[in-house]
Amino acid sequence: MTPSGRHQSQDRPAKQARFVTDLGLLGGVLLAAVDTVGRPSVGWQARRAAKQAKKVAAHARDAVADRVSDLSS
């Protein structure tokens, strides 16, 4: 008997039902996390933002280098 006074065999169906419910909820959460409703994924957006930031930084670097070379001439 368990501390609650019930036999473990009586608790098993309730535990199984709770497990199946929790498993279904977890599946729903995972599906919601992956489903982007036609929008690009977060990973794609991050990679795109990194590429754009790299281009902006390179342009700024070139502009500063041009300005420094103009000042030193």
Contacts in CASP RR format, 6 or more apart in sequence:
PFRMAT RR
TARGET T0000
AUTHOR 0000-0000-0000
METHOD contacts of the structure
MODEL  1
MTPSGRHQSQDRPAKQARFVTDLGLLGGVLLAAVDTVGRPSVGWQARRAA
KQAKKVAAHARDAVADRVSDLSS
1 7 0 8 1.000
2 8 0 8 1.000
2 11 0 8 1.000
36 42 0 8 1.000
40 48 0 8 1.000
END
